[in-house]
């Protein structure tokens, strides 16, 4: 089942929008903590700061879209979110300062 591709949008819809979580906590649970637990906290999940690698995702939390399983980046098509109007927040991703998406 597809999950990671829609994880940020679903988290914004179900936790951020109703006020159950803020974006600081979101960054902690979706970036900092997984990197630390995965043993790559020295390279990933680090704060944006001068001298740090510019690895980040630029988002627009108000952008929305209708989920279409046929336009998914995954080859799997068993998508439980198909047809739902959800946040589509990812505008661009950067790896070491180089735009890799968007």
PyMOL commands that set and color helices and strands:
alter all, ss='L'
color gray80, all
select helices_A, chain A and resi 4-16+23-37+69-71
alter helices_A, ss='H'
color red, helices_A
select strands_A, chain A and resi 56-59+64-66+85-87+90-95+98-101
alter strands_A, ss='S'
color yellow, strands_A
deselect
rebuild
show_as cartoon
